[in-house]
Amino acid sequence: MQQLNLSARLIKSLPISSLLSTPSSTLQQIASSHSKGIAKVVLKKGKTQLFKDGSPMVYSGAVDRIIGRPPPKTGDIVLVADGTEKPIGWGLYNSVSMFCVRLMQLEEEATRDPSCALDMKKLLETRTNAAIELRRRLGLPSSHTNAYRLVNSEGDRLSGLIVDVFGDLAVIASSAAWVENYKPEVEACINRIDGINHINWRPSVDILKEEGMDVSDMKEVHPSTCPERIKVMENGISYAISLVGQKTGFYADQRENRQFISTISNGQKVLDICCYSGGFALNAAHGGAIDVKGVDTSMPALELARENIVLNNLDPGRISFLREDATQFMKGALSRNESWDIVILDPPKLAPRKKVLQNASGMYRNMNSMALRLTKRGGLLMTCSCSGAMTQSGMFLRVLQGAASMAGRKISVLREAGAASDHPIDPSYPEGAYLSNILLRVL
């Protein structure tokens, strides 16, 4: 892990009063009124534009020096400045992480509205309210959907904070030191939302360890009044959710893609591979599919899927779930010459990091080659990758073309999609794009 070297070369120990010699700015003026002063992180020449454009993650290699005595500590508010020491914004400092500052607000934003400048509590309230209003404009929640993402980290200008809402429960996923440090303020913002009665706090321990947090006693916090399983609705379909399951408990990012499957499944035979709790399969059955099979290795996930059949009053003769490894199932199905009109392949993250992308590409190619062969000629394959490294590389379509060649099939792309609209992405932080969902016609 790369660490910010707080050596004499990097930290220029000057009194805070020396900051006042730089050109005036809104943030500079507000900082000068703070009794303890605010340190300034000065960027290297040529590194400023990326962050002025809005990228929130200031990596240590972009930093030339830090002005301030005493030096800032993890969690401190700092100014971020260009080579002339003119502030471009402010953020929260971390002396351990490879990202030494998470930028929270730019200078021009502070000039337009100084009410949040250098005030994390106020900024948190403002950004959370903006996120609530955005979801309201997207029609969330509604009478037919009460499971959605309320805060999407960098996409909602709150890097490191994710909030998913499931009915009257908010699940907060923390992956930044500042989120843990401002935990009472985060919870207060969420508790003020109408209809939220419970909060489930889920720290991302591995990431927080890299942030320098003591994770030895860090654990998920479940409200004592909240059961381990809850029921939610998405596009009129009911789901049982386990709060001890994967991620925040439910993959709301595929909501619009699941609904699309329901519109093309009437009269079709459908296979959902790596089905988890049956989201795509349930939508296919809801859309009129005559036969639906879901496959997954996780017994807890399949228990939820089978519970979801009952919740939605679906005919168990038309929809079923099987516990088996995806690759082994596909090999067996091919040996039996089985095929389906629509196949959905939504495997777990195969490329968590760029350095394993090449190996993961081979795994994606092999799995998709088998899925293509299981799709009837003229049928449809909806294939997914939730690996950010794959999506951001732009290689997924090339991998699929390679899979088609391996399978002896010809493919055409009918639809390309990503996460649902309640998962906004900041274009200045493309690393926020992780989900690829591609619909192929198979010939």
Phi, psi and chi 1 to 4 in degrees:
 res  aa     phi    psi   chi1   chi2   chi3   chi4
   1 MET       -  127.1  178.7  173.3   59.9      -
   2 GLN   -73.3  132.2 -176.3 -177.8    4.2      -
   3 GLN  -119.2  150.2  -66.0 -172.4   -1.0      -
   4 LEU   -75.8  120.3 -175.5   62.1      -      -
   5 ASN   -83.9  107.0 -178.3    8.9      -      -
   6 LEU   -88.5   57.9  -57.8 -178.1      -      -
   7 SER   -89.1  175.1   61.7      -      -      -
   8 ALA   -61.8  -28.1      -      -      -      -
   9 ARG   -66.0  -35.5 -179.4 -169.9   65.4   79.9
  10 LEU   -88.7  -41.6 -172.9   61.3      -      -
  11 ILE   -96.0  119.1  -63.0 -178.3      -      -
  12 LYS   -97.7  101.7 -176.8  177.7  178.5 -177.6
  13 SER   -77.9   89.4  -67.7      -      -      -
  14 LEU  -115.2  151.4  -63.6  174.9      -      -
  15 PRO   -65.1  151.4   21.3  -32.2      -      -
  16 ILE   -59.8  -29.6  -65.4  -62.8      -      -
  17 SER   -59.9  -25.8   58.8      -      -      -
  18 SER   -67.7  -18.4   69.6      -      -      -
  19 LEU   -65.0  -24.6  -58.9  180.0      -      -
  20 LEU   -72.0  -10.2  -56.7  179.5      -      -
  21 SER   -78.7  -12.9   61.2      -      -      -
  22 THR   -78.5  163.4   59.1      -      -      -
  23 PRO   -55.7  145.0  -23.8   32.2      -      -
  24 SER   -68.3  145.2  177.8      -      -      -
  25 SER  -152.0  164.3   74.9      -      -      -
  26 THR   -58.6  -48.5  -61.7      -      -      -
  27 LEU   -64.8  -37.2  -70.8  175.1      -      -
  28 GLN   -63.2  -43.1 -169.7   68.5   75.8      -
  29 GLN   -64.3  -42.6  -67.8  169.6    5.2      -
  30 ILE   -67.7  -39.4  -63.8  171.5      -      -
  31 ALA   -63.3  -36.2      -      -      -      -
  32 SER   -66.9  -19.4   66.2      -      -      -
  33 SER   -86.3   -9.4   66.7      -      -      -
  34 HIS   -75.0  129.7  -79.0 -121.3      -      -
  35 SER   -61.1  -38.4   57.6      -      -      -
  36 LYS   -87.8   -7.2  -66.4 -177.3  179.4  178.7
  37 GLY    74.7  163.5      -      -      -      -
  38 ILE  -130.0  128.6  -67.9  178.2      -      -
  39 ALA   -68.3  161.9      -      -      -      -
  40 LYS  -126.5  124.9 -176.6  179.8  -73.9 -176.0
  41 VAL   -96.7  114.1  175.0      -      -      -
  42 VAL   -98.4  127.0 -178.7      -      -      -
  43 LEU   -83.1  156.0  -58.7  172.7      -      -
  44 LYS   -70.3  156.6  -69.2  177.2  179.8  176.2
  45 LYS   -60.7  133.3 -176.0  178.1  179.7 -178.8
  46 GLY    87.2   -3.2      -      -      -      -
  47 LYS  -103.7   -2.0  -59.9  -67.8 -174.7 -178.8
  48 THR   -76.7  -39.8  -57.6      -      -      -
  49 GLN   -60.0  -39.2 -165.9   59.5   45.5      -
  50 LEU   -53.6  -41.5  173.1   66.6      -      -
  51 PHE   -84.9  -29.5  -53.0  108.7      -      -
  52 LYS   -65.8  -29.6  -73.0 -178.4   77.4  171.7
  53 ASP   -74.7  -12.4  -72.6  -17.5      -      -
  54 GLY   120.1   -4.3      -      -      -      -
  55 SER   -60.5  124.0 -179.8      -      -      -
  56 PRO   -85.3  -12.8   31.8  -34.5      -      -
  57 MET  -101.2   99.9  -50.0  -68.1  -88.2      -
  58 VAL   -84.9  106.8  179.2      -      -      -
  59 TYR   -81.7  152.9   54.3   95.7      -      -
  60 SER   -61.9  -29.7   55.9      -      -      -
  61 GLY   -67.4  -14.7      -      -      -      -
  62 ALA   -88.7   -5.5      -      -      -      -
  63 VAL   -94.0  130.2  175.6      -      -      -
  64 ASP   -89.6  -46.3 -179.0   61.3      -      -
  65 ARG  -162.4  164.8   60.9 -167.2 -176.3  -82.1
  66 ILE  -124.4  126.2  -60.9  174.7      -      -
  67 ILE  -103.8  128.3  -57.8  174.0      -      -
  68 GLY   150.1  139.3      -      -      -      -
  69 ARG  -134.7  122.9 -170.6  170.4   57.4 -156.6
  70 PRO   -72.4  165.0   29.1  -36.7      -      -
  71 PRO   -61.4  153.6  -19.3   31.0      -      -
  72 PRO   -67.9  152.7   26.4  -34.7      -      -
  73 LYS  -107.8  161.2  -56.8 -175.6  -63.2  -64.1
  74 THR   -54.6  129.5  -66.1      -      -      -
  75 GLY    99.0  -15.2      -      -      -      -
  76 ASP   -71.3  147.0  -76.2   -4.7      -      -
  77 ILE   -77.6  131.8  -71.4  174.4      -      -
  78 VAL  -132.4  154.8  -64.8      -      -      -
  79 LEU   -83.8  147.7  -64.4  176.0      -      -
  80 VAL  -115.6  127.9  176.9      -      -      -
  81 ALA  -129.4  157.8      -      -      -      -
  82 ASP   -79.5 -175.0   62.5   18.6      -      -
  83 GLY   -62.4  -21.6      -      -      -      -
  84 THR   -88.9    5.1   67.8      -      -      -
  85 GLU    72.5   17.9  -60.2 -178.1   10.4      -
  86 LYS   -86.2  124.9 -179.0  178.9  179.8 -178.8
  87 PRO   -60.9  137.2  -24.3   35.1      -      -
  88 ILE  -108.0  -12.5   66.0  164.6      -      -
  89 GLY   173.2 -172.4      -      -      -      -
  90 TRP  -139.5  158.6   66.7  -87.6      -      -
  91 GLY  -162.5 -165.7      -      -      -      -
  92 LEU  -110.7  131.3  -64.1  162.0      -      -
  93 TYR   -88.4  147.3 -176.5   73.1      -      -
  94 ASN  -141.0  118.7 -168.8  -46.9      -      -
  95 SER   -81.9   -9.6   63.4      -      -      -
  96 VAL  -107.8  -41.7  176.8      -      -      -
  97 SER   -66.6  153.8  171.0      -      -      -
  98 MET   -66.1  -20.5   64.2 -178.9  -66.5      -
  99 PHE   -99.3  103.0  -59.2  109.2      -      -
 100 CYS   -80.4  -19.3   61.5      -      -      -
 101 VAL  -140.5  136.4 -178.1      -      -      -
 102 ARG  -102.4  108.9  -72.0 -172.7 -170.6 -113.4
 103 LEU   -65.1  132.3  -96.8  174.5      -      -
 104 MET  -111.1  -31.3  -70.7  -64.4  170.9      -
 105 GLN  -153.9  138.5 -171.5 -176.8   39.7      -
 106 LEU   -89.1  159.9  -63.5  174.9      -      -
 107 GLU   -56.4  -45.3  166.5   69.9   28.3      -
 108 GLU   -66.4  -30.7   54.0  -96.0   34.1      -
 109 GLU   -68.5  -41.3  -65.7  173.4  -52.2      -
 110 ALA   -65.3  -32.8      -      -      -      -
 111 THR   -68.9  -41.2  -60.1      -      -      -
 112 ARG   -67.2  -40.9  -76.6 -162.5  -52.2  -88.0
 113 ASP  -143.0   91.3  178.3   14.8      -      -
 114 PRO   -76.3    0.7   25.6  -31.1      -      -
 115 SER   -64.4  -26.6   64.2      -      -      -
 116 CYS  -100.7   -3.2  -61.4      -      -      -
 117 ALA   -61.4  125.3      -      -      -      -
 118 LEU    58.6   24.4  -53.5  178.3      -      -
 119 ASP  -128.9   94.8 -174.6  -22.2      -      -
 120 MET   -65.5  -38.2 -167.1   57.9 -147.1      -
 121 LYS   -62.3  -45.3 -178.7  178.7  178.4 -179.4
 122 LYS   -67.3  -40.4  177.1   65.6  174.2  173.6
 123 LEU   -64.0  -41.2 -174.7   80.2      -      -
 124 LEU   -60.1  -44.6 -178.1   60.5      -      -
 125 GLU   -61.6  -45.4  -68.1  175.1   -1.7      -
 126 THR   -64.6  -46.0  -60.0      -      -      -
 127 ARG   -69.2  -37.8  -64.3  -92.0  165.0   87.3
 128 THR   -65.0  -42.6  -57.8      -      -      -
 129 ASN   -62.3  -38.8  -71.9  -22.1      -      -
 130 ALA   -64.7  -38.1      -      -      -      -
 131 ALA   -65.6  -41.5      -      -      -      -
 132 ILE   -61.4  -44.3  -66.2  168.5      -      -
 133 GLU   -65.2  -39.2  173.8   60.1   17.0      -
 134 LEU   -62.0  -45.4  174.1   59.2      -      -
 135 ARG   -64.8  -35.9  -85.0   60.2 -177.7 -174.2
 136 ARG   -60.7  -41.4 -172.7 -166.0   65.9   77.1
 137 ARG   -68.8  -24.2  -65.5 -176.2   65.6 -177.0
 138 LEU   -86.2    0.8  -66.3  172.6      -      -
 139 GLY    83.1   25.7      -      -      -      -
 140 LEU  -121.5  133.7  -63.0  168.3      -      -
 141 PRO   -75.4  173.2   30.6  -35.3      -      -
 142 SER  -145.0 -179.7   69.7      -      -      -
 143 SER   -67.1  -20.3   59.5      -      -      -
 144 HIS  -113.9   -2.1   52.1   80.2      -      -
 145 THR  -144.0  118.8  -62.7      -      -      -
 146 ASN  -128.2   19.3   65.0   -1.0      -      -
 147 ALA  -120.3  116.2      -      -      -      -
 148 TYR  -161.6  167.8   61.9   97.9      -      -
 149 ARG   -93.7  124.0  177.4  149.0  -64.4  179.5
 150 LEU   -91.2  -40.2  175.5   64.3      -      -
 151 VAL  -130.8  127.1  177.0      -      -      -
 152 ASN  -118.9   59.7 -166.5   45.9      -      -
 153 SER    48.7 -124.4 -164.6      -      -      -
 154 GLU   -59.5  -30.4  -69.4   82.8   12.9      -
 155 GLY   -63.8  -24.9      -      -      -      -
 156 ASP  -111.3   20.0  -74.8  -64.6      -      -
 157 ARG    61.5   31.7  -49.5  -74.1  -50.2  -75.3
 158 LEU  -133.8   69.7  -71.5  170.1      -      -
 159 SER   -55.9  124.0  176.6      -      -      -
 160 GLY    98.8   -2.7      -      -      -      -
 161 LEU  -119.3  124.6  174.1   64.1      -      -
 162 ILE  -123.8  134.6  -75.6  175.3      -      -
 163 VAL  -130.6  118.4 -177.9      -      -      -
 164 ASP  -106.6  138.5  -79.4  -11.5      -      -
 165 VAL  -109.6  128.4  173.3      -      -      -
 166 PHE  -125.9   95.1  -55.4  128.9      -      -
 167 GLY    64.7 -118.7      -      -      -      -
 168 ASP   -98.4   13.1   69.1  -14.0      -      -
 169 LEU  -112.4  133.7  169.6   72.8      -      -
 170 ALA  -110.2  126.0      -      -      -      -
 171 VAL  -102.9  119.6  179.4      -      -      -
 172 ILE  -104.5  118.1  -60.0  173.1      -      -
 173 ALA  -103.0  118.9      -      -      -      -
 174 SER  -105.6  126.3  157.9      -      -      -
 175 SER  -134.3   25.6   61.8      -      -      -
 176 ALA  -145.5  145.8      -      -      -      -
 177 ALA   -59.1  -36.6      -      -      -      -
 178 TRP   -64.8  -33.4   77.7  -97.3      -      -
 179 VAL   -64.3  -43.2 -179.9      -      -      -
 180 GLU   -65.2  -39.8  -67.4  -66.8  -36.3      -
 181 ASN   -68.4  -29.0  -67.6  -23.0      -      -
 182 TYR  -106.0   27.1  -76.4   86.8      -      -
 183 LYS   -54.5  -46.5 -175.4  174.5  178.8  178.0
 184 PRO   -60.6  -38.9  -22.1   33.9      -      -
 185 GLU   -69.3  -39.4  -69.7   81.7    1.1      -
 186 VAL   -62.4  -47.7  171.5      -      -      -
 187 GLU   -63.0  -37.5  -69.9 -173.4  -22.6      -
 188 ALA   -63.1  -40.6      -      -      -      -
 189 CYS   -62.5  -43.9  -77.4      -      -      -
 190 ILE   -72.2  -38.3  -57.0  -55.5      -      -
 191 ASN   -64.1  -23.4  -88.7  -38.9      -      -
 192 ARG   -77.5  -10.5  -78.5 -164.4  -69.2  -90.0
 193 ILE   -75.2  130.3  -59.6  171.7      -      -
 194 ASP   -57.8  132.6  -71.9  -18.6      -      -
 195 GLY    92.0  -13.0      -      -      -      -
 196 ILE   -88.9  117.3  -61.0  -63.1      -      -
 197 ASN  -112.8  -16.2  -62.7  -39.8      -      -
 198 HIS  -137.7  150.8  -50.5  -75.0      -      -
 199 ILE  -128.9  134.2  -72.4  178.4      -      -
 200 ASN  -117.6  118.3 -178.2  -20.3      -      -
 201 TRP   -98.5  122.5 -167.7  -84.0      -      -
 202 ARG  -125.9   92.7  -57.3 -172.3   78.6  162.7
 203 PRO   -72.3  139.7   25.7  -31.5      -      -
 204 SER   -86.7   89.4  -58.8      -      -      -
 205 VAL   -58.9  -44.4  173.5      -      -      -
 206 ASP   -63.1  -41.1  -69.5  -18.0      -      -
 207 ILE   -70.9  -40.5  -60.6  175.2      -      -
 208 LEU   -66.2  -29.3  -69.8  169.9      -      -
 209 LYS   -63.1  -40.3 -168.8 -177.5  -61.5 -177.3
 210 GLU   -69.0  -20.6  -64.8  179.5   -0.5      -
 211 GLU   -83.0   -0.7  -72.3  -91.2  -58.1      -
 212 GLY    87.6   11.2      -      -      -      -
 213 MET   -80.7  146.3  -60.5  -68.0  -67.3      -
 214 ASP   -79.2  108.2  178.7    6.3      -      -
 215 VAL  -101.8    8.1  -61.3      -      -      -
 216 SER   -60.8  -35.4   57.0      -      -      -
 217 ASP  -114.9   19.3   59.9  -11.9      -      -
 218 MET   -86.6  128.5 -164.4  173.1  -75.7      -
 219 LYS  -148.8  166.5   59.1 -178.2 -176.3  -64.0
 220 GLU   -65.9  140.8  -65.6  179.5   14.5      -
 221 VAL  -110.6  113.4  178.5      -      -      -
 222 HIS  -104.4  133.6  -61.8  -97.2      -      -
 223 PRO   -63.6  136.6   22.8  -31.5      -      -
 224 SER   -62.8  -24.9   58.2      -      -      -
 225 THR   -90.2   -1.2   57.6      -      -      -
 226 CYS  -102.9  130.1 -171.6      -      -      -
 227 PRO   -71.1  164.5   27.2  -34.4      -      -
 228 GLU   -70.1  -23.9  -73.0 -169.9   -3.8      -
 229 ARG  -122.2  140.5  -75.8 -167.2 -176.1 -174.9
 230 ILE  -132.5  167.5   59.7  172.3      -      -
 231 LYS  -115.6  137.1  -64.7  175.3 -175.6  175.8
 232 VAL  -132.7  172.2  -60.4      -      -      -
 233 MET  -128.7  138.1 -177.3  174.4  -73.1      -
 234 GLU  -136.0  119.4  178.4 -169.4   87.1      -
 235 ASN    50.5   40.0  -65.4  -37.2      -      -
 236 GLY    81.7   -0.2      -      -      -      -
 237 ILE  -105.3  134.1  -62.9  175.7      -      -
 238 SER   -89.0  142.5  -62.8      -      -      -
 239 TYR  -133.5  139.6  -66.0   85.1      -      -
 240 ALA   -88.8  133.9      -      -      -      -
 241 ILE  -120.0  133.8  -69.1  178.4      -      -
 242 SER   -97.3  126.4  171.2      -      -      -
 243 LEU   -79.5   -2.1  -62.4 -178.9      -      -
 244 VAL  -110.4   18.5  -67.2      -      -      -
 245 GLY   -89.4 -155.8      -      -      -      -
 246 GLN   -78.2  153.3  -59.5  178.2   35.9      -
 247 LYS    47.9 -129.9  -58.9  -72.9 -174.3  176.8
 248 THR   -88.4   -0.4   59.8      -      -      -
 249 GLY   118.0  -17.9      -      -      -      -
 250 PHE  -160.4  140.1 -173.7   68.7      -      -
 251 TYR   -92.5   82.5  -65.2  102.1      -      -
 252 ALA   -68.9  -16.9      -      -      -      -
 253 ASP   -63.7  -25.3   51.5    2.9      -      -
 254 GLN   -92.9    9.8  -68.6  -87.4   29.0      -
 255 ARG   -53.7  -50.8  179.5  178.6   58.2 -104.7
 256 GLU   -69.6  -31.4  -67.7  162.8    8.2      -
 257 ASN   -73.0  -36.5  -59.6  -39.7      -      -
 258 ARG   -63.9  -42.6  -74.8 -168.3  -76.8  -97.0
 259 GLN   -63.1  -37.5 -174.8  176.1   33.5      -
 260 PHE   -60.3  -41.3 -178.6   81.4      -      -
 261 ILE   -58.3  -37.7  -77.4  -68.1      -      -
 262 SER   -64.2  -25.4   72.8      -      -      -
 263 THR   -82.4  -12.7   67.6      -      -      -
 264 ILE  -119.9    9.9   61.3  171.6      -      -
 265 SER   -99.7   -5.7  -65.1      -      -      -
 266 ASN   -58.7  123.6 -171.5   38.6      -      -
 267 GLY    76.7    7.5      -      -      -      -
 268 GLN  -101.8  158.6  -56.1  -65.4  -66.5      -
 269 LYS  -100.2  122.3 -176.1 -178.1  174.1 -173.0
 270 VAL  -124.8  137.7  179.1      -      -      -
 271 LEU  -119.7  126.9  173.2   64.6      -      -
 272 ASP  -115.2  103.8 -176.7    2.7      -      -
 273 ILE   -95.6  135.7  -54.6  170.7      -      -
 274 CYS    60.9   56.8  -56.3      -      -      -
 275 CYS   -81.5  -13.0   65.3      -      -      -
 276 TYR    52.1 -120.5 -171.0   51.4      -      -
 277 SER   -91.7   14.2   60.4      -      -      -
 278 GLY    93.1   21.1      -      -      -      -
 279 GLY   -55.0  -54.0      -      -      -      -
 280 PHE   -67.4  -41.4  -76.5  108.6      -      -
 281 ALA   -61.4  -43.2      -      -      -      -
 282 LEU   -63.6  -39.6  -67.8  164.7      -      -
 283 ASN   -67.1  -37.1  -86.2  -89.5      -      -
 284 ALA   -63.8  -45.3      -      -      -      -
 285 ALA   -64.0  -41.4      -      -      -      -
 286 HIS   -62.7  -30.7 -167.7 -100.0      -      -
 287 GLY   -86.0    3.4      -      -      -      -
 288 GLY   101.1   14.4      -      -      -      -
 289 ALA   -61.6  143.7      -      -      -      -
 290 ILE   -85.3  -22.6   55.8  173.9      -      -
 291 ASP  -153.5  127.2 -178.4   79.0      -      -
 292 VAL  -132.3  130.7 -177.2      -      -      -
 293 LYS  -126.0  131.9 -177.0 -176.8  -68.3  -69.0
 294 GLY  -114.0  141.0      -      -      -      -
 295 VAL  -128.7  132.6 -179.8      -      -      -
 296 ASP  -156.7  160.1 -155.9  -79.9      -      -
 297 THR   -92.1  -16.2   57.8      -      -      -
 298 SER   -88.4  117.0  168.4      -      -      -
 299 MET   -66.6  -42.4 -175.9   54.2   71.8      -
 300 PRO   -58.3  -39.5  -25.4   34.6      -      -
 301 ALA   -65.0  -41.2      -      -      -      -
 302 LEU   -70.0  -30.7  -68.2  175.9      -      -
 303 GLU   -62.7  -40.8  -72.3  173.8   -1.6      -
 304 LEU   -63.6  -44.3  -69.4  171.9      -      -
 305 ALA   -58.9  -44.0      -      -      -      -
 306 ARG   -69.4  -34.0  -71.2  168.0 -177.3  145.4
 307 GLU   -64.7  -34.6 -174.0  175.4  -21.6      -
 308 ASN   -68.6  -29.0  -69.6  -23.8      -      -
 309 ILE   -59.9  -45.8  -66.8  176.3      -      -
 310 VAL   -67.5  -43.8  177.6      -      -      -
 311 LEU   -56.9  -33.8  -78.4  177.1      -      -
 312 ASN  -100.9   10.0  -67.7  -78.2      -      -
 313 ASN    53.2   40.1  -63.1  -47.8      -      -
 314 LEU   -88.3  153.3  -65.2  171.2      -      -
 315 ASP   -75.4  113.2  179.7    0.0      -      -
 316 PRO   -64.3  -12.3   20.8  -30.4      -      -
 317 GLY   -76.6  -18.0      -      -      -      -
 318 ARG  -102.1  -19.1  -87.0 -161.5  -48.0  125.1
 319 ILE  -138.4  131.6  178.1  170.3      -      -
 320 SER  -145.3  160.6   61.5      -      -      -
 321 PHE  -129.8  142.3  -66.9   99.0      -      -
 322 LEU  -129.1  135.8  172.5   68.8      -      -
 323 ARG   -91.8  113.0 -175.0 -174.7 -174.2 -169.0
 324 GLU  -166.4  150.7 -167.8  171.1  -12.7      -
 325 ASP   -60.8  136.9  173.1   76.0      -      -
 326 ALA   -59.4  -46.1      -      -      -      -
 327 THR   -64.9  -43.8  -62.1      -      -      -
 328 GLN   -64.4  -39.7  -67.1  -54.6  -48.2      -
 329 PHE   -61.6  -46.6  171.3   82.8      -      -
 330 MET   -64.5  -39.9  -72.3 -168.0  -75.6      -
 331 LYS   -61.0  -43.9  -74.0  179.3  177.2  178.2
 332 GLY   -64.7  -42.7      -      -      -      -
 333 ALA   -63.8  -38.2      -      -      -      -
 334 LEU   -66.1  -38.8  -73.5  169.1      -      -
 335 SER   -66.2  -24.0   71.1      -      -      -
 336 ARG   -95.3    5.4  -63.8 -174.5  -64.4  -89.3
 337 ASN    58.9   35.9  -67.0  -43.8      -      -
 338 GLU   -83.1  153.0  -66.4 -175.3  -83.8      -
 339 SER  -154.2  160.7   61.7      -      -      -
 340 TRP  -133.4  155.2  -76.3  -96.6      -      -
 341 ASP   -71.8  -39.4  -59.6  -57.5      -      -
 342 ILE  -131.2  129.8  -60.6  174.4      -      -
 343 VAL  -121.4  133.9  175.3      -      -      -
 344 ILE  -114.2  128.4  -59.4  109.4      -      -
 345 LEU  -123.6  110.9  176.4   61.3      -      -
 346 ASP  -131.4   72.6 -173.1   13.8      -      -
 347 PRO   -72.1  164.2   28.5  -34.9      -      -
 348 PRO   -66.7  174.1   23.6  -32.7      -      -
 349 LYS   -63.3  114.7 -173.4 -176.5  -66.2 -175.0
 350 LEU   -96.5  -19.1  -59.1  179.5      -      -
 351 ALA  -128.8   77.6      -      -      -      -
 352 PRO   -67.9  -20.9   22.7  -31.6      -      -
 353 ARG  -139.9  156.0  -62.9  172.0  -57.5  -80.7
 354 LYS   -60.3  -33.3  -73.8 -177.8 -179.5  179.2
 355 LYS   -68.6  -17.2   65.8 -179.3 -179.1 -179.1
 356 VAL  -104.5   11.0  -61.2      -      -      -
 357 LEU   -62.7  -39.3 -174.5   56.6      -      -
 358 GLN   -63.9  -46.5 -174.5  170.1   -7.5      -
 359 ASN   -63.7  -40.9  -73.4  -19.8      -      -
 360 ALA   -64.5  -35.6      -      -      -      -
 361 SER   -59.3  -40.7  -64.4      -      -      -
 362 GLY   -64.3  -38.8      -      -      -      -
 363 MET   -66.3  -44.1  -64.3  168.5   67.1      -
 364 TYR   -61.4  -42.2  -81.9  115.4      -      -
 365 ARG   -62.4  -45.8 -175.3  177.6   60.8 -108.8
 366 ASN   -65.5  -44.2  -67.9  -21.4      -      -
 367 MET   -64.7  -43.1  -68.7 -172.3   76.2      -
 368 ASN   -70.6  -31.0  -82.6  -80.2      -      -
 369 SER   -61.6  -43.9  175.4      -      -      -
 370 MET   -68.0  -40.8  -73.4 -172.5  -75.6      -
 371 ALA   -62.7  -37.1      -      -      -      -
 372 LEU   -64.5  -39.6  -74.1  163.1      -      -
 373 ARG   -70.6  -24.6  -69.5  168.9   62.8 -163.3
 374 LEU   -82.2  -10.7  -71.2  175.2      -      -
 375 THR   -90.6  127.7  -53.3      -      -      -
 376 LYS   -58.0  146.8  -69.2  179.7 -179.2  177.4
 377 ARG   -62.0  127.5  -68.5 -174.2 -175.0  -89.0
 378 GLY    92.1   -5.9      -      -      -      -
 379 GLY   -86.2 -173.8      -      -      -      -
 380 LEU  -124.1  137.6  -56.5  175.0      -      -
 381 LEU  -118.5  119.9  169.3   64.1      -      -
 382 MET  -100.0  113.0  176.9  176.8  -82.9      -
 383 THR  -119.1  144.5 -177.3      -      -      -
 384 CYS  -131.0  154.3  -47.9      -      -      -
 385 SER  -137.2  125.2  168.8      -      -      -
 386 CYS  -102.7   15.2   61.8      -      -      -
 387 SER   -87.9  115.3  -60.4      -      -      -
 388 GLY   -57.0  -39.0      -      -      -      -
 389 ALA   -61.4  -38.3      -      -      -      -
 390 MET   -71.4  -49.3  174.7   59.6   74.6      -
 391 THR   -59.4  -45.3  -66.2      -      -      -
 392 GLN   -72.6  -22.1  -67.1  150.0   28.1      -
 393 SER   -73.9  -21.3   72.8      -      -      -
 394 GLY    72.9   14.2      -      -      -      -
 395 MET   -91.5  -10.2  -69.0  171.3   49.9      -
 396 PHE   -59.9  -43.5 -164.7   39.3      -      -
 397 LEU   -63.4  -37.3  -85.8  177.5      -      -
 398 ARG   -65.4  -38.7  -67.9 -157.1  -57.6  -85.3
 399 VAL   -62.6  -41.6  168.3      -      -      -
 400 LEU   -66.8  -36.9  -64.4  177.9      -      -
 401 GLN   -64.2  -39.9 -178.2   58.5   57.5      -
 402 GLY   -63.7  -37.9      -      -      -      -
 403 ALA   -65.1  -38.9      -      -      -      -
 404 ALA   -64.4  -42.6      -      -      -      -
 405 SER   -62.0  -42.8  -63.9      -      -      -
 406 MET   -62.7  -36.2 -177.1 -174.8  -64.4      -
 407 ALA   -84.8   -8.9      -      -      -      -
 408 GLY    71.3   35.9      -      -      -      -
 409 ARG  -123.3  155.9  -62.6  -68.8 -171.0  -90.0
 410 LYS  -107.6  133.4  174.0   69.0  177.1  156.4
 411 ILE  -122.7  152.6   57.8  173.2      -      -
 412 SER  -134.8  146.2   53.3      -      -      -
 413 VAL   -88.4  122.1  177.3      -      -      -
 414 LEU   -98.8  -27.5  -54.8 -175.6      -      -
 415 ARG  -160.1  135.1  178.0 -180.0 -177.9  -92.6
 416 GLU  -124.0  131.8  -70.5 -172.2   69.2      -
 417 ALA  -145.7  169.6      -      -      -      -
 418 GLY  -129.8 -142.2      -      -      -      -
 419 ALA   -73.9  160.2      -      -      -      -
 420 ALA   -62.5  164.7      -      -      -      -
 421 SER   -67.2  -14.0   54.9      -      -      -
 422 ASP   -85.3   10.8   54.1  -13.7      -      -
 423 HIS  -117.7   64.9  -69.1   60.5      -      -
 424 PRO   -61.8  151.9   24.0  -34.0      -      -
 425 ILE  -121.5  132.8  -63.3  168.0      -      -
 426 ASP   -84.7  116.6 -174.5  -22.5      -      -
 427 PRO   -60.8  -20.0   18.6  -30.0      -      -
 428 SER   -78.0   -7.8   66.0      -      -      -
 429 TYR  -131.5   73.8 -172.3   71.9      -      -
 430 PRO   -63.2  -15.8   21.4  -32.1      -      -
 431 GLU   -62.7  -14.0  -66.2   87.0  -13.9      -
 432 GLY   -73.9  -14.2      -      -      -      -
 433 ALA   -86.7  119.6      -      -      -      -
 434 TYR  -130.6  -25.5   64.8   93.1      -      -
 435 LEU  -100.4  128.1  179.7   63.9      -      -
 436 SER  -115.1  133.2  -65.0      -      -      -
 437 ASN  -134.9  113.3 -179.3  -64.3      -      -
 438 ILE  -123.8  130.2  -62.0  180.0      -      -
 439 LEU  -102.1  123.5 -176.9   69.0      -      -
 440 LEU  -115.9  142.2  -57.6  173.1      -      -
 441 ARG   -92.0  136.3 -178.4 -180.0   64.4  160.7
 442 VAL  -113.3  123.7 -177.5      -      -      -
 443 LEU  -123.6      -  -64.8  173.3      -      -
